[in-house]
Amino acid sequence: MMTSSTPYPKYLHIQQTLRSQILKGYYAPGARFPTEGVLARQFNVSRGTVVRAIHTLEQEGLLYRQQGRGTFVSLPEYRALSFRLSAAPPATSTDGIQVKLLDKDAIFPPPDVARRLHVSFHQSVIKLVHLQLQDGVPVAHEIRYLPQALCPQLLQEDTENQSVHTLLVGKYGIPLLKAVYSIEAIAFGEKEARLLSTTKGTLGFLVERLTYTSDQQPAVLFRQIRVGRRYTFNAEVITDI
């Protein structure tokens, strides 16, 4: 197992702590945010480190500056439309889905993963591999990649019984604001068939999702192959209009 020797950047720790506090209502919307000097003393870091952390929170829309007055807390900008994709089991199924962890490690990313996540080849990423079973039969094989610096604590979490998305957003306060999906119908080759204990030529889906913490910053690359005959995909568009 390879682990990164790079220390966890202080500004990311401050950024995650402040983001979590804002999203959980520790600071009321419209309230004046502590000054950079106050936060620097609170976290025992330089003012420049705090400035770097706060700048990202401003880009995310959680904070805003007023010239001559200071920094204030704002509500996150909600999008008018959201897209939710789920894979529904057959109505006749009585057993729940079982999730089995196959691999969890910190690695240097393959070239295509580094490109999609906007990280260097020498920047450590977390790799999570899971297998979904329905009625004891494998139905989906999943791989997730995310920069280790984004949430290094994830390596210690139980991802068989907890949703990765819920851990990132709910526990660590990381905003996952946008997801771009790609879905392709495929016939399994030997590799895919072996991963899902089926035969070559079995029909299924290749699903890829890239989740962002802002419009331009990718955070989690998710790739899944799923047996098509046991599941149907449901898409739900939600609007606040």
N, C-alpha and C positions, 0 to 999 in steps of 0.2 A: 504494500500500500504506500502510495506516495503522498506526502503531506507537504504543504507549502511552508517555506521558512520565512516568507515575507510577513512582517508584522502587520496586524490589522490596523489600517489608517485611523487615527484618532478622529478626524473630521467625519468619517462614516459612522463611527460609534455615536458621536454627538448628533449627527443628522438623524439617525434612526431613533435615538432617545427623544429628541424634540418632536419628530414627526409623530411618534406614538402618543406623546403627551397631547399634541394638538388634536389628533383624530379621536382620542378618548375624552376630549372635553376638559382637559386640565387647564387650558387657556380658553376663555370664552371668546366666541367670534366678535370681532370689533375691539377686543381688549389690546392695550399696548403691550408689546412683547418686550421681555427683558433686553437691555442694551447689550451690545457685543462685549463691553467691558465686564458687565455683571456675569454674563455666561462664561467668559474666559476664566474668571475667578472661580466660578462654580465648578467647572470641569477641570480646572488647573491646567489650562493650555494657553497658547498664545492667542492674541486677538485675531491674527490671520487665519488660524485654524477654525475659529468660530465663524468668521466671515465666509469662508469656503462652504461650511455646512449650511449656513443660513441662505446663501445664494441659491442653492439647489431647492430649498423649501419655497423660496420666492418663485422660482421657475415652475414649481408644481402647483402654484396658486394657493398654498397654505398660508403664506405671509405676503404682505405688501408694504411698501415704504411710502411715507408722505414727507415731502421735502420740508425740512425744518421741524418736523414733529416726531419722527421716529418710525419704528416698525410695528405693524399691527397684524392681528390674526384675522384671516378671512376664511370663509367657507370654501371647501374645494369646489372647483367648477364642474358641475354635473353636465354630462352630455345628454342631448335630447333623445338619442337612440342608443340602445345597447343590444348586443347579440349574445344569446345564451345557447350553447350547443350541448346536448346531452345524448347519451347512448342508452336507449331504454331496453330492458330485458323483455322477453315475450310475456304476454299477460298470463300464460299458464305456469310460469316459473314460480316456485314457492320458496326456493332458497335464495339467500342474499348473495351479494358479490363478496368474494374473499380476495384480499389483496396480499400478495406475497412479495417481500423484498428479496431481489436477487443479487443486487450489488449496490454499494454506497461507498464512494471514494472521492478523494480530491486528486485531480489529474491535470496535466497540461492538455489543452483542448486540441482536437483534430482541426485541421485548417478550415473546414467548412463551418465548424461550430464557432471558432474564433471569429470568423468573418460575420456570421449572423449575430453574435453577441457583442460585436465591436470591442473585442479584447485582443491582447497580443498573444502570441503562441507561448509566451513564458509566464502568462498570468494564470494562476490556478483557478480551475472551475470545479464545482461539485457535480458529480455524475450520480444520478439515482436511476436504478433499473427496477421496475416492478412487473409482476405478472398478475393479471386479473383472471379469476376462475369463477365460472357459473355452474352450479351443480357439480363441482369438482372437476370440470373440464376447462382447460385454458381457452379464453376468448379474446384476450388482448395482451400485447407485450408493449411496455411503455419505457421510454428513456427521457429523462429530463437533464438539462444542463443549465447551470446558472453560475455567475461569477462567485467565487468563494468569498470575496470581500463584501458582497451584498448581504450575506447572512451566514457567516461561518458556523453559527450555532446549529444550523440545520443538520450538520453531520451527527449531532448527538440526539436528534429527535427520532421518535418512533413514527415512521412514515407508512407503516402497514395499517395502523389504526387511526391515523390522523391525516387529514387532507393537507397536501403541501401548500396549496393555495391558502387555506385557512391559517396555517402556521405563519406564512409570510405576511399576510395582511392582518390577521387578528391578533397574533401573539407578538410579532416583531414590528408591526406598524409600517410595513413597506407598501406603498400604494401601487397596485397593479391596475393601471388606468385604461389600457387598451390591449386588445388581443387580435391578432391577424391569423385567420385559419386558412389552411389549404387541405382539401379532402379529395382523394383520388381512389377510384375503384381499381383493384388490382387482382391478378391471379398470383398466388404465392409461388415463389421459387423454392428451391431446396432449403435455403437459409430461413426464410419466413416459416415454411412448413415445420422445420425442426424446432423453432422457437415456440410454436403453438401446438406441438404434438399432433400435427395433422398431415395431410398428403400434399405433394406438389400439385399445383393447379387449383387448389381450393380458392374460392372467391372470397375476397375481403376488402378492407379499406386501409389506405395509408392516410393517416391524419397528422398534420403538422400544425403547431400553434406557437406563435412567437408573441410573448406578453411583454408589455412595455411599462416602465415606471413613469415615463413622460412620452410625448409624441415622438421624440427622437432617440430615446434611450432604451434599448432592449434589455430584458432582465432574465427571462426564462424561455429556453427553447425546449419544446415538448414534441416528441415524435412517438406515434403509436401505430402499430399494425393490429387490426381487429378482424376476427372472423365475421364475415358478412351475414351468414345464414342465421346467426343467433341474435343479432341485434339490428335495430333500425335507429337512424339518427333523427332527432327532433330539434328543429331550430325555432327559437322564440324571439321575436323582436319586441322590445319594450320601449314605449315612448311616453314622455311626460307631457305631450301636447294634448 
